Amino acid sequence: MHVVNFKLTSIPKYSCSFHVQAPASVNVTETRQIIFDLLTKGFANSSITIKVLPDEISILHIEPGSCPEDTTLTVYGQYMWPSIPAQDKYEMKCEKGNDAAIRLCKIDDSTDEAIWDPPDLSMCEKITTDINDLESVTVTPNNSADIVEMIENLLLNRTDLSTSELNTVLQKLSDVAHVGIMTTQLANNVISVVSNLFVSTSFLAEATNEILSITDQVGNRMEFSGDYHNTTVPSLALQLINVDPLIFQGLTFGVSSFQTGFPPEIFLNQAFADQSDSGTVASISLPVALETFFPQSSRNRVQFQFYGIENLFQDHYSNLVLNSYVVSASVTNASVIDLRDPVIITLLHLQPKEDHDTVQCVYWNLERSHGRGGWDDSGCQVKFSNATHTSCLCFHLTHFGVLLDIAKTPINHKDDMILTVITYLGCGLSSIFLGITLLTYMAFEKLRRDYPSKILINLSGALLGLNMLFLMNSWLASFNNYGLCIAMAAILHYFFLATFTWMGLEAINMYLAFVKVFNVYVPSYILKFCALGWGLPLLIVSVVLAVDKNCYGSTHSVTPAEDFSSFCWLQNDIAFYVTVVAFVVLILICNISVFGVVLVQIRGMQLSKEASRCSRMLHELRVVASLTFLLGLTWMLAFFTWGPVRVPFLYLFSIFNTLQGFFIFLFYCLMKENVRKQWRIHLCCGRFKLNSYSDWSGSVTLGGRPKSVKLAHTPSETTSERKISKSSQKEEN
């Protein structure tokens, strides 16, 4: 190709350029002469005159290069195209048939570079390959349609796909759904292939999650004109609606008629329907309140799906029997949480319900059965049920165990409700008594003279913050404010880490007091503890926010029979297991070690006392119980919430940990002699009021240090050889 630059003498302020394509055999000199002869002829009419001066003609040669080697896989076979110069054609024999496949190496008009035209395979015959051959194929935007067509041909009349063949097909369909140019034609073909899989294999139940993911992705990425698009194929329907939030009045999608193996007859109403027609096979109604969740910066698309195949949803770990078809709904790019009005799902019974039959509303939980999926009724309840239909409502409440839910496996609705009640009662009770504990130690200066009391104040403050934020979490999440939810989750994370950090510092302080009794002077001891106790959690949370603030957020979905969760917490599994689980494990290992050492020391001290065996046992039990709650050892219960014992341990976890603040008050306020004295001195009147401070010197908190000794932490019982003072005995007893 050659480019000619010239000027128009009649309009000197303009310059023009044009392209002249010449055969590759024509050299630059010949081309220049051809162009020169044409231009110097000039041009004139009544309005314009063009005259080109010979010395202003410049001709540049642009080399477009060659088309690179390329490989294409189609239903006509695999073809490997060699590198050829621009404007050349390459022919090769069809893999099947006597004709040739042709491909042109053309010049791109916009870049002047050589690019391949799509191959012309119209003269070739289609071939049959093996499904396993697809494993070596890389899916690209250009070959997506060909690969789907090839899979469609390979599935014709197949009813015996093996597990490996099924996985291969699903992997390629998933790749197409993610990278293909999702036109309506390509999307319809993918959905059609998914429908064909329903009758092509007996291993369908092993691929439920993958199939659901593919259909979701196709619906989210499909480009279509207008406001509606639907695809109906045997046993499967996909309905897409681009909605306008300003005129949104709810949506109702359903299937009015369906026979297994045939495309369902669907309907769509732009209004919320509290009750569907009795003849409906399946329906799902989205309320008007859904409009508040539509994203503002992108399209507002609602996607409905219907699956008329029971074999797709088989939970081998549950005794539930599916007695309806499955319908679902989702909102693209939206976080739907805590809807003011619930979604209503109405389903036709495949077998009429008898009087003695029990009906449950369930949803397909992708995380159950080690990621294979399974039925779950968490957060769902039956609205009504008769012999032919059941209507479901879905709600969700949050229990304390979600803070350290390592298994992340939902529980049934009844247990969830009970655990939620325990959580809110326990957290509320603990918050009240933690507040009393803080006020007591802050108001009475003599109570906070020693290090253990100062650490207890900080621990109580962190634990109070954790309980209060947990109680407010769902309420603040109900505002559906993305930024507010991130802030709430980050602050809750901070107080969670601060609570464990102070429990760890409490253990370190005990170790220094009971093991490293002498020569442990640390300047600015409490100041350093405060810097670590409040600073380390702030550093961890700041790093998480800096790496990806979207690690925080709320669990959300609007699928049928699925819960509408409204709890702001860590949503990224890596961040959760690193900054929560790993952090808790390290603190608990430290605390358990100190717990054992301290018990041995106290046991030795008690043996040196002249007391009855029963008295010693009661004292040791009290010490064990108080240290267990002070060091947070009850949080270990979270690591046993697996399998068949998951629910019982969740009950224990919720009871003991929500009441941790109450037990701290019980052991370190109510059962402390010196604390009770301060209450009687300052709060009581009449015969209950105490006016003497005579016994104060011997009633310091267990592990407190005298002012005159500069130790990190020196208990009033310093060595096992010395008898515990009478005043200390009075406090402990």
C-alpha positions in Angstrom: 0.0 0.0 0.0 1.2 3.5 -0.8 0.1 6.8 0.8 0.2 10.1 -1.2 0.2 13.5 0.5 -0.7 16.6 -1.6 -2.1 20.1 -1.2 -5.1 21.8 -2.9 -3.8 25.0 -4.3 -7.2 26.6 -4.4 -7.8 26.0 -0.7 -4.3 26.2 0.8 -5.3 25.7 4.4 -6.4 22.1 3.8 -4.3 19.1 3.2 -5.5 15.7 2.1 -4.3 12.1 1.9 -5.6 9.0 0.2 -4.7 5.3 -0.1 -3.9 3.5 -3.3 -3.9 -0.2 -3.2 -1.5 -1.8 -5.8 -0.6 -5.4 -6.5 2.3 -6.6 -4.4 4.4 -7.1 -7.6 4.3 -3.3 -8.4 7.3 -1.6 -6.9 7.5 1.9 -5.4 9.0 3.6 -8.5 6.2 2.3 -10.8 3.6 3.3 -8.3 5.0 6.8 -8.0 5.0 7.3 -11.7 1.3 6.1 -12.0 0.2 8.4 -9.2 2.3 11.3 -10.6 0.7 11.0 -14.0 -2.8 10.9 -12.6 -2.3 13.9 -10.3 -0.5 16.2 -12.7 -3.5 16.1 -15.1 -5.2 18.4 -12.7 -8.9 18.9 -12.1 -11.2 21.9 -12.6 -14.9 22.8 -12.6 -16.9 25.9 -11.8 -16.2 25.8 -8.1 -12.9 24.2 -7.4 -9.5 23.7 -9.1 -7.0 21.1 -8.1 -3.4 21.5 -9.1 -0.6 19.3 -7.7 3.0 20.6 -7.7 5.5 17.9 -8.6 7.9 18.8 -5.7 5.1 18.5 -3.1 4.3 14.9 -3.9 5.6 12.4 -1.4 5.0 8.7 -1.5 5.5 6.4 1.5 5.5 2.6 1.4 3.6 0.9 4.3 4.4 -2.7 4.9 1.2 -4.5 6.3 3.2 -7.6 7.4 1.8 -11.1 7.3 -1.0 -12.9 8.9 0.3 -15.1 11.8 -0.1 -18.8 12.2 -3.5 -19.7 13.5 -5.6 -22.7 14.5 -9.3 -22.9 14.3 -11.5 -25.7 15.6 -15.0 -26.0 14.1 -17.6 -28.6 13.3 -15.8 -29.1 10.0 -12.6 -30.1 11.8 -9.4 -28.5 13.0 -7.4 -26.4 10.6 -3.9 -25.0 11.1 -3.2 -21.9 8.9 0.4 -21.0 8.2 1.7 -17.4 8.0 1.1 -15.8 4.6 1.5 -12.3 3.2 -1.3 -9.8 3.1 -3.8 -10.0 0.3 -3.0 -13.7 -0.3 -5.4 -16.6 0.1 -4.5 -20.0 1.5 -6.3 -23.2 0.6 -6.1 -26.6 2.2 -8.1 -29.8 1.8 -11.1 -30.2 4.0 -10.7 -32.8 6.7 -13.9 -34.4 5.4 -15.0 -34.0 1.8 -13.1 -33.5 -1.5 -13.2 -29.7 -1.6 -11.0 -27.1 -0.1 -11.1 -24.7 2.9 -10.2 -21.2 2.0 -9.0 -18.3 4.1 -8.0 -14.8 3.0 -5.2 -12.7 4.7 -6.7 -9.2 4.3 -5.6 -5.7 5.3 -7.4 -4.1 8.2 -8.9 -0.8 7.0 -8.4 0.8 10.4 -4.8 -0.3 11.2 -3.4 -1.1 7.7 -2.1 -4.4 9.1 -2.6 -7.9 7.9 -5.4 -9.9 9.6 -7.2 -13.2 8.9 -10.6 -13.3 7.5 -12.9 -16.0 9.0 -12.3 -19.2 7.1 -14.6 -20.2 4.4 -15.6 -23.8 5.1 -18.8 -23.9 3.2 -17.5 -26.5 0.8 -16.5 -28.9 3.6 -18.5 -31.6 5.3 -19.1 -31.7 9.1 -17.2 -34.3 11.0 -17.7 -36.1 14.2 -15.1 -35.8 16.9 -14.8 -37.2 20.4 -16.0 -35.1 23.4 -12.7 -35.7 25.2 -10.9 -34.0 22.3 -12.4 -30.7 23.5 -10.1 -30.7 26.5 -7.2 -29.4 24.5 -9.3 -26.6 22.9 -8.9 -23.0 24.2 -12.2 -21.1 24.1 -11.9 -17.6 22.6 -14.5 -15.0 21.7 -14.1 -15.9 18.0 -14.6 -19.7 18.3 -17.2 -19.8 21.0 -20.1 -20.2 18.6 -18.3 -23.0 16.7 -17.5 -24.9 20.0 -21.1 -24.7 21.1 -22.3 -26.0 17.7 -19.8 -28.8 17.9 -20.9 -29.8 21.4 -24.5 -29.7 20.2 -23.7 -32.1 17.4 -21.8 -34.4 19.7 -24.7 -34.6 22.1 -27.2 -35.7 19.4 -28.7 -39.1 20.3 -26.3 -39.5 23.3 -27.7 -40.8 26.5 -24.6 -42.3 28.1 -22.2 -39.4 28.8 -19.6 -40.5 31.3 -18.5 -38.3 34.2 -15.4 -37.2 32.5 -17.3 -36.3 29.3 -19.9 -34.4 31.3 -17.2 -32.4 33.1 -15.5 -31.6 29.7 -18.7 -30.3 28.2 -19.6 -28.2 31.3 -16.1 -26.7 31.4 -16.3 -25.6 27.8 -19.8 -24.2 28.3 -18.6 -22.3 31.3 -15.7 -20.9 29.3 -18.1 -19.8 26.6 -20.4 -18.2 29.2 -17.5 -16.2 30.6 -15.5 -15.2 27.4 -17.9 -15.6 24.5 -19.6 -12.6 22.8 -23.0 -13.4 24.4 -25.4 -12.6 21.5 -28.9 -13.9 21.8 -28.1 -16.6 19.3 -25.1 -17.9 21.2 -27.0 -17.6 24.5 -29.9 -19.6 23.1 -27.5 -22.3 21.8 -25.8 -22.6 25.2 -29.2 -22.9 27.0 -30.2 -25.5 24.4 -27.1 -27.5 25.1 -27.8 -27.4 28.8 -31.2 -28.7 28.1 -29.8 -31.6 26.0 -27.6 -32.6 29.0 -30.7 -33.3 31.0 -31.3 -36.5 28.9 -27.7 -37.2 27.9 -26.2 -38.5 31.1 -27.1 -40.4 34.3 -24.6 -38.3 36.3 -26.6 -35.1 36.2 -26.9 -34.7 40.0 -23.1 -34.4 40.2 -23.1 -31.3 38.1 -26.0 -29.2 39.6 -23.9 -26.3 40.8 -22.0 -26.0 37.5 -25.2 -26.0 35.4 -26.8 -23.3 37.7 -23.6 -21.2 37.4 -23.6 -21.5 33.5 -27.3 -20.4 33.2 -26.8 -17.5 35.6 -23.7 -16.3 33.7 -25.5 -16.5 30.3 -28.4 -14.5 31.6 -26.2 -11.9 33.2 -24.1 -11.3 30.0 -26.6 -11.7 27.2 -27.1 -8.7 25.0 -30.5 -8.2 23.5 -32.6 -5.4 22.1 -35.8 -4.3 23.9 -36.9 -4.8 27.4 -37.6 -8.6 27.4 -36.0 -11.8 26.2 -36.9 -15.3 26.9 -35.6 -18.7 26.0 -37.6 -21.8 26.4 -36.2 -25.3 25.7 -37.2 -28.7 26.9 -37.4 -28.7 30.7 -35.8 -25.2 31.0 -36.8 -21.6 30.7 -34.9 -18.4 31.0 -36.6 -15.0 31.2 -34.7 -11.7 31.2 -36.2 -8.3 31.9 -34.5 -4.9 31.8 -36.6 -2.9 34.2 -37.0 0.9 34.9 -36.8 1.6 38.6 -39.0 4.7 38.2 -42.0 2.6 37.0 -41.3 -0.7 38.7 -44.4 -2.2 40.2 -43.0 -5.6 41.0 -42.7 -8.7 38.8 -44.4 -12.1 38.7 -42.9 -14.9 36.6 -44.4 -18.3 36.3 -45.0 -21.4 34.3 -48.6 -22.0 33.2 -48.2 -25.3 31.5 -45.5 -27.9 31.4 -44.8 -31.5 30.2 -41.6 -33.2 30.9 -39.3 -33.1 27.8 -41.1 -30.1 26.3 -40.5 -26.4 26.5 -42.6 -24.8 29.3 -45.2 -22.2 28.6 -44.2 -19.2 30.7 -45.9 -15.9 31.6 -44.7 -12.6 33.0 -46.7 -9.9 34.8 -45.2 -6.4 35.6 -46.9 -6.4 39.0 -46.5 -8.2 42.4 -49.0 -11.0 42.9 -49.7 -12.1 46.4 -51.4 -15.2 45.3 -51.0 -17.0 41.9 -53.5 -18.9 39.8 -54.4 -22.3 41.2 -53.5 -23.9 37.8 -49.9 -22.5 37.8 -47.1 -25.0 37.8 -44.6 -22.6 39.5 -44.5 -18.9 40.1 -42.3 -16.4 41.9 -43.4 -12.8 42.8 -40.9 -10.0 43.5 -42.3 -7.1 45.6 -42.2 -3.4 44.7 -39.6 -2.9 47.5 -37.0 -4.6 45.2 -36.6 -1.3 43.4 -34.5 0.1 46.2 -31.8 -2.4 45.4 -31.4 -1.8 41.7 -27.8 -0.5 40.9 -27.7 3.1 39.8 -24.7 2.9 37.5 -25.6 -0.1 35.4 -28.5 -1.9 33.8 -31.3 -3.1 36.0 -31.9 -6.6 35.0 -34.0 -9.3 36.6 -33.4 -12.9 35.7 -35.9 -15.7 36.2 -35.2 -19.4 35.7 -37.4 -22.5 35.6 -36.0 -26.1 35.9 -38.5 -28.9 35.0 -36.1 -31.7 35.8 -36.1 -33.3 39.3 -33.0 -35.4 38.6 -30.9 -32.2 38.6 -31.5 -31.5 42.3 -30.6 -34.6 44.3 -29.3 -34.3 47.8 -27.7 -37.6 48.9 -27.1 -36.2 52.4 -30.8 -35.3 53.1 -33.9 -37.4 53.4 -36.0 -34.6 51.8 -37.8 -35.6 48.6 -38.4 -33.0 46.0 -42.1 -32.7 45.2 -42.1 -29.7 42.9 -40.2 -28.2 40.0 -37.7 -25.4 40.8 -38.0 -21.7 40.0 -35.5 -18.9 40.8 -35.0 -15.2 40.5 -31.9 -12.9 40.7 -31.0 -9.3 40.2 -27.8 -8.6 38.1 -25.1 -6.6 39.9 -27.3 -5.9 42.9 -27.0 -6.7 46.6 -30.5 -7.6 47.8 -30.7 -7.8 51.6 -33.5 -7.6 54.1 -36.4 -6.9 51.8 -39.3 -5.1 53.5 -41.7 -7.4 51.8 -40.7 -11.0 51.1 -40.6 -12.8 47.8 -43.5 -15.3 47.5 -42.9 -18.6 45.7 -45.8 -20.9 44.8 -45.2 -24.4 43.6 -47.4 -27.2 42.3 -47.0 -30.6 44.0 -45.8 -33.3 41.7 -47.6 -35.8 43.9 -50.7 -34.7 45.8 -50.0 -34.0 49.5 -51.7 -36.4 51.9 -53.0 -35.2 55.3 -50.1 -36.8 57.2 -47.4 -35.4 54.9 -45.1 -32.7 56.1 -44.2 -29.9 53.7 -41.0 -27.8 53.9 -39.9 -24.8 51.9 -36.2 -25.3 51.0 -33.6 -23.7 48.7 -30.6 -25.2 47.0 -27.5 -24.2 49.0 -24.5 -24.3 46.8 -22.1 -24.6 49.8 -23.6 -27.8 51.3 -22.2 -31.3 50.9 -18.6 -30.0 50.5 -19.4 -27.7 47.7 -21.7 -30.1 45.8 -24.9 -28.4 46.9 -27.9 -29.6 48.9 -31.3 -28.7 50.3 -31.6 -26.2 53.2 -34.6 -24.7 54.9 -32.7 -21.9 56.7 -34.7 -18.7 56.9 -37.8 -20.1 55.0 -41.3 -20.9 56.1 -44.5 -22.1 54.7 -47.2 -19.5 53.9 -49.9 -22.0 53.1 -50.1 -25.6 51.8 -53.0 -27.6 50.5 -53.2 -30.9 48.5 -51.9 -29.4 45.3 -49.9 -26.3 46.0 -47.5 -24.8 48.6 -46.6 -21.2 48.9 -43.4 -20.1 50.7 -42.1 -16.9 52.4 -38.4 -16.5 53.2 -36.8 -14.6 56.1 -33.5 -14.8 58.0 -32.1 -13.9 61.4 -28.5 -14.0 62.5 -26.9 -15.8 65.5 -23.6 -15.1 67.2 -21.9 -18.1 65.7 -21.6 -16.4 62.3 -18.6 -14.4 63.7 -16.5 -17.5 63.8 -18.5 -19.9 61.6 -15.7 -22.0 60.2 -17.9 -24.6 58.6 -20.2 -21.9 57.0 -22.9 -24.4 56.6 -26.5 -23.1 57.2 -28.7 -24.7 59.8 -32.5 -25.3 59.7 -34.9 -22.5 60.4 -36.1 -23.7 63.8 -32.6 -23.9 65.2 -31.6 -20.6 63.6 -34.6 -18.9 65.3 -33.7 -20.4 68.7 -30.0 -19.5 68.4 -31.0 -15.9 67.3 -33.1 -15.5 70.5 -30.3 -16.8 72.6 -27.9 -14.5 70.9 -29.9 -11.3 71.3 -30.8 -12.1 75.0 -27.2 -13.1 75.8 -25.6 -10.1 74.1 -28.1 -7.7 75.7 -27.5 -9.2 79.1 -23.7 -9.1 78.7 -23.8 -5.5 77.5 -25.7 -4.4 80.6 -23.3 -6.2 83.0 -20.2 -5.2 81.1 -21.4 -1.6 81.4 -21.8 -2.1 85.2 -18.3 -3.6 85.3 -16.7 -0.7 83.5 -18.5 1.9 85.6 -17.5 0.1 88.8 -13.8 0.0 87.9 -13.7 3.5 86.4 -15.6 5.1 89.3 -13.6 3.6 92.2 -10.0 4.6 91.9 -8.8 2.0 94.4 -10.1 -0.8 92.2 -8.0 0.1 89.2 -4.6 0.5 90.9 -3.2 -2.9 89.8 -2.4 -4.1 86.3 -5.0 -6.9 86.1 -7.8 -4.4 86.8 -6.5 -2.0 84.1 -6.4 -4.9 81.6 -9.8 -6.0 82.7 -11.2 -2.5 82.0 -9.8 -2.6 78.4 -11.1 -6.1 77.8 -14.5 -5.2 79.1 -14.5 -2.1 76.8 -13.6 -4.2 73.7 -16.2 -6.9 74.6 -18.9 -4.3 75.2 -18.2 -2.8 71.8 -18.4 -6.2 70.2 -21.7 -7.0 71.8 -23.3 -3.7 71.0 -22.2 -3.6 67.4 -23.5 -7.2 66.9 -26.9 -6.2 68.3 -27.0 -3.1 66.0 -25.6 -4.9 62.9 -28.9 -6.2 61.3 -30.6 -2.9 62.0 -27.9 -0.8 60.3 -27.7 -3.3 57.4 -31.5 -2.9 56.8 -30.7 0.6 55.5 -29.2 -1.1 52.4 -26.4 1.4 52.3 -23.3 -0.1 50.8 -20.8 2.2 52.4 -22.5 2.0 55.8 -22.4 -1.8 55.7 -18.7 -1.8 54.9 -18.1 0.6 57.8 -20.2 -1.6 60.1 -18.4 -4.8 59.1 -14.9 -3.2 59.5 -15.7 -1.7 63.0 -17.2 -5.1 64.1 -14.1 -6.8 62.8 -12.0 -4.3 64.7 -13.7 -4.9 68.1 -13.7 -8.7 67.5 -9.9 -8.6 67.0 -9.5 -6.1 69.9 -11.4 -8.5 72.2 -9.1 -11.4 71.4 -6.0 -9.2 71.6 -6.9 -8.1 75.1 -7.6 -11.7 76.1 -4.2 -12.6 74.8 -2.6 -9.7 76.8 -4.5 -10.9 79.9 -2.8 -14.3 79.4 0.7 -12.7 79.0 0.1 -10.7 82.1 -0.8 -13.8 84.1 2.3 -15.5 82.8 4.5 -12.7 84.0 2.7 -12.7 87.4 2.7 -16.4 88.2 5.8 -17.7 86.4 8.2 -14.7 85.8 7.6 -13.2 89.2 10.9 -11.4 89.7 13.1 -9.3 87.4 10.4 -8.5 84.9 10.4 -4.8 85.1 8.8 -3.2 81.9 8.7 0.6 81.7 5.3 2.0 80.6 3.8 -1.4 80.9 0.1 -0.6 80.6 0.8 2.0 77.9 2.5 -0.6 75.7 -0.3 -3.1 76.3 -2.8 -0.4 75.2 -0.8 0.3 72.1 -0.7 -3.3 71.2 -4.3 -4.1 72.3 -5.9 -1.3 70.3 -3.3 -0.8 67.6 -2.8 -4.3 66.3 -6.5 -4.7 65.4 -6.5 -1.3 63.7 -3.5 -2.3 61.6 -5.1 -5.6 60.5 -8.4 -3.9 59.6 -6.6 -1.1 57.7 -4.7 -3.7 55.7 -7.9 -5.5 54.7 -9.5 -2.2 53.6 -6.4 -1.2 51.7 -6.2 -4.5 49.8 -9.9 -4.7 49.0 -12.7 -3.0 50.8 -15.2 -5.3 49.2 -13.9 -8.0 51.6 -16.5 -6.5 53.9 -20.2 -6.5 53.0 -23.4 -8.4 53.5 -24.6 -11.8 52.4 -27.3 -11.3 49.8 -29.5 -13.2 47.4 -33.0 -13.2 46.1 -33.2 -16.7 44.9 -36.4 -18.7 45.7 -36.7 -20.1 49.2 -33.3 -18.6 50.0 -32.9 -16.4 53.1 -32.6 -12.6 52.9 -29.5 -12.2 55.0 -28.9 -8.8 56.5 -25.6 -9.1 58.4 -22.5 -7.0 57.6 -19.4 -9.0 58.1 -16.3 -10.4 56.2 -17.4 -11.9 52.9 -14.0 -12.8 51.5 -13.0 -16.3 52.6 -9.3 -15.7 52.4 -9.6 -12.5 54.6 -11.9 -14.4 57.0 -9.6 -17.4 57.5 -6.4 -15.3 57.7 -7.5 -12.4 59.9 -10.2 -14.1 62.0 -9.7 -17.9 62.2 -5.9 -17.9 62.2 -5.8 -14.9 64.6 -8.2 -16.6 67.0 -6.2 -19.9 66.8 -2.9 -18.1 67.7 -4.5 -16.3 70.7 -6.3 -19.5 72.0 -3.1 -21.5 71.7 -1.3 -18.9 73.8 -4.2 -18.7 76.3 -4.5 -22.4 76.7 -0.8 -22.7 77.5 -0.9 -20.0 80.1 -4.1 -21.4 81.5 -2.4 -24.7 82.2 0.7 -23.1 83.7 -1.4 -20.8 86.0 -3.5 -23.7 87.2 -0.4 -25.7 88.1 1.0 -22.7 90.1 -2.3 -22.1 91.9 -2.6 -25.8 92.6 0.8 -25.7 94.3 -0.2 -22.6 96.3 -3.4 -24.2 97.5 -1.7 -27.4 98.6 0.4 -25.3 101.0 -2.7 -23.9 102.7 -4.4 -25.5 105.6 -7.8 -26.1 104.2 -10.2 -29.0 103.6 -10.2 -31.0 100.4 -13.7 -29.8 99.6 -12.7 -26.1 100.1 -9.7 -26.5 97.8 -11.8 -28.2 95.1 -14.4 -25.4 95.2 -11.6 -22.8 95.0 -10.0 -24.5 92.1 -13.3 -24.9 90.2 -13.9 -21.2 90.7 -10.5 -20.3 89.4 -10.9 -22.6 86.4 -14.3 -21.1 85.6 -13.2 -17.5 86.0 -10.1 -18.0 83.9 -12.0 -19.9 81.2 -14.2 -16.9 80.5 -11.5 -14.3 81.1 -9.2 -15.9 78.6 -12.0 -16.6 76.1 -11.5 -20.4 76.1 -15.2 -21.0 75.4 -14.5 -19.7 71.8 -12.9 -23.0 71.1 -16.4 -24.5 70.8 -16.5 -22.9 67.3 -13.9 -25.4 66.1 -16.2 -28.3 66.9 -19.3 -27.1 64.9 -19.0 -29.7 62.2 -21.1 -32.6 60.9 -23.7 -34.1 63.2 -22.5 -32.2 66.3 -22.7 -28.8 64.6 -26.0 -27.7 66.0 -25.4 -28.8 69.7 -22.0 -27.1 69.7 -23.6 -24.0 68.1 -26.0 -23.9 71.1 -23.1 -24.2 73.6 -21.1 -21.6 71.6 -24.0 -19.1 71.6 -24.8 -19.5 75.2 -21.3 -19.3 76.7 -19.9 -16.6 74.4 -22.9 -14.2 74.3 -22.8 -14.5 78.2 -19.1 -13.9 78.5 -19.6 -10.4 79.7 -22.1 -11.5 82.3 -19.6 -14.1 83.7 -16.8 -11.6 83.8 -19.1 -9.4 85.9 -20.0 -12.4 88.1 -16.4 -13.5 88.8 -14.6 -10.1 88.8 -17.2 -7.9 90.4 -20.0 -9.7 92.2 -17.6 -12.4 93.7 -14.8 -9.9 94.5 -14.6 -8.9 98.2 -12.9 -5.6 97.4 -15.5 -4.7 94.8 -18.4 -5.5 97.1 -16.8 -3.3 99.8 -16.6 -0.3 97.4 -20.3 -0.8 96.5 -21.2 -0.9 100.2 -19.1 2.2 100.9 -20.4 4.4 98.1 -23.7 2.9 97.0 -25.4 1.5 100.1 -27.1 3.2 103.0 -28.3 2.2 106.4 -27.1 -1.0 107.9 -25.6 -2.1 104.6 -23.3 0.8 104.3 -19.6 0.1 105.1 -17.5 2.9 106.6 -14.2 1.2 107.3 -11.3 0.7 104.9 -9.3 -1.4 107.4 -9.1 -4.5 105.3 -8.3 -2.8 102.0 -4.6 -3.6 102.0 -5.2 -7.3 101.7 -8.0 -7.3 99.2 -6.3 -6.5 96.0 -7.3 -8.3 92.8 -5.7 -11.7 92.4 -2.4 -11.0 90.7 -2.3 -7.3 91.7 1.1 -5.7 92.5 2.1 -3.5 95.5 3.1 0.0 94.4 6.5 -0.2 95.9 7.7 -3.1 93.7 8.5 -2.2 90.1 7.5 -5.5 88.4 5.6 -6.1 85.3 3.1 -8.0 87.4 3.6 -9.2 91.0 0.8 -11.0 92.8 0.1 -10.6 96.5 1.0 -14.3 96.7 4.6 -14.1 95.4 6.1 -17.5 96.2 4.9 -20.9 97.0 6.8 -20.9 100.2 4.9 -18.0 101.7 1.5 -18.5 103.2 -1.3 -16.5 101.6 -2.3 -13.6 103.8 -5.5 -13.8 105.8 -6.9 -10.9 103.8 -6.2 -12.7 100.6 -7.8 -15.8 102.0 -10.9 -13.8 102.8 -11.0 -12.4 99.2 -10.6 -15.8 97.6 -13.2 -17.4 99.9 
